């Protein structure tokens, strides 16, 4: 049966070798990593090894890796922790196309005594470096701009933004959740001070995230308790999730996931097919994209209705971010698209199960749905 799942930016299936690690961990590494007995020591050693594996994969040192419950927690910690670390600074700079876990956190902070500057983007979908430079003030505590947008796939000028922040002495947080496993993610190449990742975007189970914290970047604890992870993130470690995530990084290094070239070929096949069959359809964004992501507006059609119609035919796609409802995408609105065009959009995101047959079957299903609309 053809795999018609095209929402890999929403979540990925768990790789069989990661499933094996999960099963083995549940039966063999069940001790509490804080315990001093042999089972606890074994769990702690396994977590240390996993931390080393993950650090090596993103160009970091193990001491800079902190485990969380996912990308949302990592993003919250990065923003709120940066402000707590420098209480005299009451300002933050955020792009309007960030994942809701950044944007909603920034909006909440804005309602609770902090000042937020949302730097603009144009129809290309990329943040302008000069806008970030102009937005930074003497009291700016953190700048947060993602590595790649999860809806449009447009890559952001993260390295240039990092350089601007470094010049001004402001920590730079980069949400790389959408990018990991699709393009290289290296904290030194980016130059970020903080970076967020999430396991379920890279063929591992949900429930594990990472916050990279560069040496010298002060970040107080977000969660208090028994003092796990040197007191910076309390709570019993998710040994299963951590080891599963580390296994996914091993698989990435081994080339077990589709290459950027392969994903680009399949994405372009889909884009070309849509352009030929539906001349009125418009691709959203310009510039350099994630190799697996395609955002397309179908004028005159409601995206969530087309999503539902495709679902009936076994095709899984998103009308925006996975958590989005029928409301127009905040990302597309920030790019200057009309509410009607934003509401007529589908996001196709490809991954390990995508083949030429997947693309062709999806195009056939689209034709059937749009002919009836």
C-alpha positions in Angstrom: 0.0 0.0 0.0 1.3 3.5 -0.9 2.2 5.6 2.1 0.1 8.8 1.7 1.3 10.4 4.9 2.5 13.9 4.0 2.7 15.6 7.4 6.2 14.9 8.5 6.6 18.4 9.8 3.8 17.7 12.2 5.3 14.4 13.5 7.3 11.6 12.1 6.8 7.8 12.4 9.2 6.2 14.9 12.0 4.4 13.1 12.1 0.6 13.7 15.6 0.7 15.3 14.4 3.5 17.6 11.4 1.3 18.5 13.9 -1.4 19.5 15.7 1.0 21.7 12.5 2.1 23.4 11.5 -1.5 24.1 15.0 -2.4 25.4 15.1 0.7 27.6 11.7 0.0 29.1 12.8 -3.5 30.2 16.5 -3.0 30.9 17.1 0.6 31.8 14.1 1.3 34.1 16.0 2.6 37.1 15.7 6.2 38.3 18.8 8.1 37.1 18.9 10.0 40.4 19.2 6.8 42.4 22.5 5.6 43.8 21.9 1.9 43.4 23.2 -0.1 40.3 20.0 0.3 38.3 20.1 4.1 38.8 23.8 4.3 38.0 23.2 2.4 34.8 20.4 4.7 33.7 22.5 7.8 34.5 25.4 6.4 32.5 23.1 5.7 29.5 21.8 9.2 29.6 25.4 10.6 29.7 26.3 8.5 26.7 23.1 9.8 24.9 23.9 13.4 25.8 27.4 12.9 24.3 26.0 11.4 21.1 23.5 14.3 20.6 26.1 17.0 21.4 28.5 15.6 18.8 25.7 15.6 16.2 25.0 19.3 16.5 28.6 20.5 17.1 28.2 21.1 20.9 29.8 19.8 24.1 27.8 17.5 26.3 27.6 20.0 29.1 25.6 22.3 26.9 22.7 19.8 26.3 19.7 20.0 28.6 16.7 17.6 28.2 13.2 18.8 28.3 9.7 17.5 27.5 9.8 18.8 24.0 10.2 21.9 21.8 7.5 23.9 23.5 9.2 23.6 26.9 12.6 24.4 25.4 11.3 27.5 23.7 9.5 28.7 26.8 12.7 28.1 28.9 14.8 30.0 26.3 12.6 33.1 26.4 11.5 33.2 30.0 14.9 32.1 31.3 16.7 34.8 29.3 14.6 37.5 30.8 14.9 36.0 34.3 18.7 35.9 33.9 18.9 39.7 33.2 16.0 41.3 35.1 17.2 44.8 34.2 16.4 44.0 30.6 12.7 44.0 29.8 12.7 43.7 26.1 12.7 40.8 23.6 12.8 40.6 19.8 10.8 37.9 18.1 9.7 37.2 14.5 5.9 37.0 13.8 6.3 33.6 12.0 7.6 31.7 15.0 6.0 28.5 16.2 3.2 29.2 18.6 5.3 28.1 21.6 7.5 31.1 20.9 4.9 33.6 19.7 2.4 32.8 22.5 5.1 33.0 25.1 6.2 36.4 23.8 2.6 37.6 23.7 2.2 36.4 27.3 5.4 38.2 28.4 4.1 41.3 26.6 1.0 41.3 28.8 3.0 40.8 31.9 5.4 43.8 32.1 7.8 43.1 29.2 8.1 44.8 25.8 8.1 42.7 22.7 9.2 43.8 19.2 7.9 41.6 16.4 10.3 42.1 13.5 8.5 42.1 10.1 8.8 39.6 7.2 7.8 40.2 3.6 6.1 37.9 1.2 9.3 35.9 0.8 8.7 34.6 4.3 12.2 35.4 5.6 13.1 37.7 8.5 15.1 40.7 7.5 18.5 41.0 9.2 18.4 44.8 9.2 15.0 44.7 10.9 16.5 42.6 13.7 19.5 45.0 14.0 17.2 48.0 14.2 14.9 46.3 16.8 17.7 45.5 19.3 17.9 48.0 22.2 20.2 48.4 25.2 17.6 46.6 27.3 17.0 43.7 24.9 17.4 40.4 26.8 17.0 37.9 23.9 16.3 37.6 20.2 14.4 34.6 19.0 14.2 33.7 15.3 13.8 30.1 14.0 16.1 28.3 11.6 13.4 27.2 9.2 9.7 27.9 9.2 7.6 24.9 9.9 4.7 25.9 7.6 6.4 27.4 4.5 9.8 25.7 4.9 11.6 29.0 4.2 15.1 29.1 5.7 15.9 32.1 7.9 19.2 34.0 7.9 20.1 32.5 11.3 23.8 32.9 11.0 23.6 36.6 10.1 21.2 37.2 12.9 23.5 35.5 15.3 26.3 37.7 14.2 24.2 40.8 14.8 23.3 39.6 18.3 26.9 38.8 19.1 27.9 42.4 18.1 25.3 43.8 20.4 25.9 41.4 23.3 22.4 39.9 23.1 21.7 36.2 23.4 20.2 34.6 20.3 17.7 31.8 20.5 17.1 29.6 17.4 14.2 27.2 17.2 15.5 24.4 15.0 12.7 21.9 15.6 11.4 22.1 12.0 14.9 21.8 10.5 16.4 18.9 12.3 16.9 15.8 10.2 16.2 17.7 7.0 19.2 20.1 6.8 22.4 20.2 8.9 22.0 21.8 12.3 25.3 22.9 13.9 25.3 25.3 16.7 28.8 26.6 15.9 27.9 27.2 12.2 24.8 29.0 13.3 26.5 30.9 16.1 23.4 30.7 18.4 23.5 30.9 22.2 20.3 28.8 22.7 18.8 26.2 20.4 15.6 24.1 20.6 15.0 20.6 19.3 12.2 18.0 19.6 12.4 14.2 19.2 9.2 13.5 17.4 10.3 15.6 14.4 13.1 13.1 13.8 11.7 9.6 13.8 11.7 9.2 17.6 8.8 9.2 20.1 7.1 12.3 21.4 8.0 13.6 24.8 11.6 14.5 24.6 13.2 17.8 23.7 16.6 19.5 23.9 17.7 23.0 24.8 21.2 23.7 23.9 22.8 26.4 26.1 26.1 27.8 25.0 28.8 28.0 27.8 28.5 31.5 29.3 24.8 31.9 28.5 23.1 32.2 31.9 19.8 30.5 32.1 17.9 30.0 35.4 15.8 26.9 36.0 12.3 26.9 34.6 11.2 23.8 36.6 12.1 23.4 40.2 12.1 20.2 42.2 14.6 17.6 43.2 17.5 19.2 41.3 18.0 16.8 38.4 20.3 18.0 35.5 22.3 20.1 38.0 19.2 21.8 39.2 18.6 23.5 35.9 15.7 21.3 34.9 14.2 19.3 37.7 12.1 16.2 37.1 13.0 12.5 36.8 14.8 12.1 33.5 12.9 10.5 30.6 15.5 7.8 30.0 13.5 6.1 27.3 12.9 9.4 25.4 16.5 10.5 25.7 18.0 7.2 24.5 15.5 7.0 21.7 16.4 10.6 20.6 20.1 9.7 20.7 19.4 6.6 18.5 17.7 8.9 16.0 20.8 11.0 15.8 22.9 7.9 15.2 20.6 7.0 12.4 20.9 10.5 11.0 24.7 10.3 11.0 24.5 6.9 9.3 22.3 8.2 6.5 19.3 6.2 7.4 16.9 9.0 6.7 16.1 10.5 3.2 18.8 12.8 2.0 18.1 16.5 1.2 18.5 15.7 -2.5 16.0 12.9 -2.4 13.4 15.0 -0.5 14.0 17.9 -2.9 13.4 15.7 -5.9 10.1 14.4 -4.5 9.0 17.9 -3.3 9.7 19.3 -6.8 7.8 16.5 -8.4 4.8 17.4 -6.3 5.2 21.2 -6.9 5.5 20.6 -10.7 2.5 18.3 -10.7 0.3 20.9 -8.8 1.5 23.7 -11.1 0.5 21.7 -14.2 -2.8 20.5 -12.9 -3.9 23.6 -11.1 -2.5 26.7 -12.8 -4.2 29.0 -10.3 -2.4 27.4 -7.3 0.4 29.5 -5.7 3.4 28.4 -3.8 4.0 30.4 -0.6 7.4 31.8 0.2 10.5 32.5 -1.8 14.2 31.9 -1.5 15.7 28.7 0.0 13.4 26.1 1.5 13.5 23.0 3.6 13.9 20.2 1.1 10.8 18.4 2.3 8.2 21.2 2.6 5.7 22.7 0.2 3.1 25.3 1.1 0.5 25.9 -1.6 -2.6 28.1 -1.8 -5.6 26.9 -3.8 -7.7 30.0 -4.5 -11.4 29.6 -3.9 -11.0 26.5 -1.7 -11.0 26.3 2.1 -7.8 24.6 3.2 -9.3 22.7 6.1 -12.1 21.4 3.8 -9.6 20.2 1.2 -7.6 18.7 4.0 -10.7 16.8 5.2 -11.5 15.7 1.6 -8.0 14.4 1.1 -8.2 12.6 4.4 -11.2 10.6 3.2 -9.0 9.4 0.3 -6.3 8.4 2.8 -4.0 11.4 2.2 -2.7 13.0 5.4 -1.7 16.7 4.9 -1.9 19.8 7.1 -3.8 23.0 6.6 -1.0 24.8 8.4 0.9 23.8 11.5 -0.3 20.6 13.0 -2.0 22.4 15.8 -3.8 24.9 13.5 -7.5 24.9 13.2 -9.7 26.6 10.6 -8.2 30.1 11.3 -5.9 31.6 8.8 -2.2 30.8 9.4 -0.5 33.5 11.4 2.7 32.8 9.4 1.0 33.5 6.0 -0.8 36.6 7.4 2.5 37.9 8.7 3.9 37.5 5.1 1.2 39.9 3.9 -1.1 37.3 2.3 -4.8 37.9 2.5 -7.0 36.0 4.9 -8.7 34.3 1.9 -5.4 33.1 0.4 -4.0 32.1 3.8 -7.2 30.1 4.5 -6.9 28.3 1.1 -3.5 26.8 1.9 -2.2 23.2 2.4 1.2 22.2 3.7 2.8 19.1 2.3 5.8 17.8 4.2 7.7 14.7 3.0 9.7 12.1 4.8 11.0 8.5 5.0 7.9 6.9 3.6 7.4 9.2 0.7 8.0 7.8 -2.8 7.2 8.8 -6.4 4.0 6.7 -6.0 3.1 8.7 -3.0 3.4 11.9 -4.9 1.4 10.6 -7.9 -1.3 9.2 -5.7 -1.5 12.6 -3.9 -1.9 14.4 -7.2 -4.6 12.1 -8.2 -6.4 12.6 -4.9 -6.0 16.4 -5.3 -7.5 16.3 -8.7 -10.5 14.3 -7.5 -11.1 16.7 -4.6 -10.7 19.9 -6.5 -12.9 18.8 -9.4 -15.7 18.3 -6.8 -15.2 21.6 -5.0 
